[in-house]
Amino acid sequence: MSTQKRSDLRSISMVILASFLYALALTTFVNASGLFPGGFSGLSLLIVRIFEKFFKIKLSFGLIYILFNIGPTILVYKYIGKRFTLFSILNYLLTSILAEVLPNAYLVDDILLVAVFGGLFVGASTLLALMANASGGGTDFIAIYMANRYQKAMWNYIFMANAIVLTIAGFLFGWEKALYSIIFQFVATQLVNT
């Protein structure tokens, strides 16, 4: 087996694990406790919850998440590269599918524990994807593109954009979950940033 094939198999394995960890974080920590992740997954979940609460319409999280990723995928393909883009598409497609099929699992009553450990799962998922020369898509794509272009870490800027989504969630769904979601996102962002 060639070195390139071994490298690709290693990357695919890491992407599959990253997708599973992210989907597990969504179903075990985010959905079960009413938290909101950051990035396009948080925006997708916010839209799903708005339609459920105010219009009694159930939308597919996975489909919305995939649709949000189309534009950044094109940007990354043009400026970062084909292999990175293909592995990233695999990552967000698998995450979308797994998030739809894995059952929501309520673990503990302590929402602070849920926020911290959920953030660790998401941060670990993001790190695995990056180590596999991939990403979870969405705002990760944007941060990686900007970091490559300006030679500066952009994760803290992404965190600020996520705070805006969480502020909207706070107004619509209550401040307690939104504030714990900020802790969740802070843990994930700092793990990746470090």
Secondary structure, 3 states (H helix, E strand, C coil): CCHHHHHHHHHHHHHHHHHHHHHHHHHHHHHHHCCCCCHHHHHHHHHHHHHHHHHCCCCCHHHHHHHHHHHHHHHHHHHCCHHHHHHHHHHHHHHHHHHHHCCCCCCCCCHHHHHHHHHHHHHHHHHHHHHCCCCCCCHHHHHHHHHHHHCCCCHHHHHHHHHHHHHHHHHHHCHHHHHHHHHHHHHHHHHHHC
